Amino acid sequence: MSISTDPLAGSELARVPLPDDVYGFGWAEIRYLLGRHATASSRMSVASLGFDAAPTDEVVGAAAVASLLARGLAVPEGDRAVSRGEAAVLETVFARATRWSGISVRDGETGDLIVVIEDGDIVALLQPRSLGTWFVGLSDAVDRPAEVLARAVEQLRGAHGTGRFAIETRTLEGSVGTRYFRPEGAAWTVSDTAEGEQRPVPVGALARELAQLLPGAPA
């Protein structure tokens, strides 16, 4: 007898599908992957994702490895585990990243966040969700990082249409800069400081504006 991928498909207890091209990770898995390599990029990735104070004890690591193994995202090799699939890609991005961009939005009492991490080969987008879970998107559009950022901003706008956005980009050398955006009809306004003078960003020009935070990268 065979069992379908979801034995409860069609019932109210069926699996909840993730958005297209999105992978789900638990916080312990993310913390484990962040700690796989002791590089300056890994440390910056830890800080950018807000994992500075996250537990790093053996129990967390063991839980993360067990979860990754159970989901086919790691394989045992001797007394250690080796990441596979999207977990391997994410581990590599954390360890080799050269640029980190945080996109935050505040809409009244609610807010949201997407962290974009680039290593030259992959652009990873990480979004914290409920109960310690993270949504992860992976893109190979490394020659169009401003477009990736713009799509992420527009995604957040769809959920927080009247919110105020802040986008900050950092490299290992420090902060590159910050821009503050507000929706204005179908377009945007932008300022260089939180309360600074707003200037218009025409419809379709968001990526060009964001490219100013990405030195050396085409829009």
CORJOJO-V934169 format. One record per residue. RES is the residue in one small letter. NEAR is the number of other C-alpha atoms within 12 Angstrom. Layout:
res,near
RES,NEAR
RES,NEAR
//
This chain:
res,near
m,3
s,6
i,8
s,11
t,10
d,14
p,13
l,13
a,14
g,12
s,10
e,9
l,11
a,13
r,14
v,13
p,13
l,15
p,12
d,11
d,15
v,19
y,28
g,33
f,32
g,31
w,34
a,30
e,41
i,45
r,41
y,40
l,40
l,40
g,34
r,32
h,23
a,19
t,21
a,21
s,32
s,35
r,28
m,35
s,44
v,35
a,25
s,34
l,31
g,23
f,25
d,17
a,11
a,21
p,20
t,24
d,15
e,14
v,15
v,22
g,27
a,20
a,21
a,33
v,33
a,25
s,26
l,32
l,23
a,17
r,21
g,19
l,28
a,27
v,22
p,17
e,10
g,7
d,9
r,15
a,26
v,25
s,31
r,22
g,19
e,30
a,38
a,27
v,32
l,44
e,36
t,34
v,39
f,45
a,29
r,32
a,36
t,34
r,42
w,44
s,46
g,39
i,41
s,36
v,34
r,24
d,22
g,12
e,10
t,15
g,24
d,31
l,36
i,39
v,41
v,47
i,49
e,45
d,33
g,24
d,24
i,31
v,37
a,44
l,41
l,41
q,37
p,28
r,19
s,13
l,11
g,18
t,19
w,27
f,31
v,34
g,34
l,32
s,31
d,21
a,24
v,28
d,21
r,26
p,39
a,33
e,29
v,38
l,43
a,32
r,26
a,37
v,40
e,31
q,22
l,29
r,32
g,17
a,18
h,24
g,27
t,23
g,28
r,33
f,37
a,37
i,42
e,36
t,34
r,30
t,29
l,24
e,14
g,17
s,21
v,23
g,26
t,29
r,37
y,36
f,40
r,37
p,31
e,20
g,14
a,19
a,21
w,33
t,28
v,30
s,25
d,23
t,18
a,19
e,14
g,15
e,15
q,19
r,20
p,22
v,25
p,18
v,18
g,18
a,22
l,34
a,29
r,24
e,32
l,41
a,30
q,25
l,34
l,36
p,21
g,15
a,22
p,20
a,25
//
